[in-house]
Amino acid sequence: MCNRNHRRGRSAFTLIELLLVMVILGVLAAIIVPNYAGRIPKAKIEAAKQDIAAIANALATFEVDNGRYPTNDEGLAALSNPPSNLADTWHGPYVTKPIIKDPWGNPYVYHCPGSHNPRGFDLLSMGQDGQEGGTDDIDNWSSAS
């Protein structure tokens, strides 16, 4: 005989089961989110440091080929596009992709000759605050950068 009140299988979750799953997800989120929340700013700082090192290397190669660093007017674009007066000696591109902005969306700052490196160049990222001279600048002359 068939008992109509007897269920063979369950077709839905109970309220207690749903609450238990939500509590477990909340605990996992509370553990995982703080561990990764601080990594983005650190990753941007490291990316800017690596960019500055790569740009400095490209500038050194440019200088070897052309006998000088790019002028302030030529800027970092000279690493991707040959200046018109260097058609015979320019052997670039010296970077694999054009240098546009740092990880915070600000342009890299290039000065040649540099005030910190008078026989070379100053190169910096203005950091998160976007202000040259801020405490979060990343540059090619500070030992902490």
C-alpha positions, -999 to +999 in steps of 0.1 A: +000+000+000+010+035-007+010+060+021+004+095+007+019+112+037+052+094+035+079+111+014+104+090-005+129+119-010+133+154+001+127+181-025+139+213-007+164+226+020+151+234+054+155+269+069+181+256+093+202+241+065+201+274+046+212+293+077+240+269+083+253+273+048+251+311+051+270+310+084+298+288+069+301+312+039+303+342+062+330+326+083+350+317+052+347+352+038+358+367+072+389+346+070+398+350+033+389+387+026+414+403+051+442+381+038+438+394+002+425+429+008+459+444+015+476+427-014+464+451-042+482+482-030+514+461-024+511+446-059+508+481-075+539+492-057+558+462-069+545+467-104+557+503-104+591+493-091+594+467-119+583+491-145+609+517-134+636+491-135+626+480-170+623+516-182+657+524-167+672+494-185+656+505-218+670+540-213+705+526-207+702+506-240+689+537-258+719+557-244+744+530-256+729+531-291+725+568-295+752+583-272+726+601-251+694+597-232+661+610-247+656+647-242+628+659-220+609+669-251+613+634-266+604+618-233+598+581-228+581+579-262+616+578-277+619+543-264+590+532-287+592+556-316+625+569-331+632+606-328+636+621-363+672+631-356+683+596-346+671+576-376+706+561-382+715+551-346+681+542-331+678+504-329+645+502-309+619+497-299+636+495-265+604+485-247+579+458-257+549+480-251+546+517-251+550+533-216+518+551-208+509+551-172+518+537-138+496+513-119+476+542-105+469+557-139+494+585-137+521+591-163+557+582-153+578+613-148+611+616-167+637+643-164+670+644-182+693+655-169+679+646-135+681+667-104+689+636-084+710+620-112+727+650-129+747+627-152+717+606-161+680+608-156+653+609-129+624+585-133+595+582-110+560+571-104+540+596-084+523+568-065+487+566-054+484+603-045+494+614-080+516+642-067+553+645-075+573+647-042+547+628-022+557+602+004+545+574-018+567+582-049+586+553-064+618+565-081+652+554-095+674+573-070+661+564-035+675+532-020+641+525-004+624+524-039 
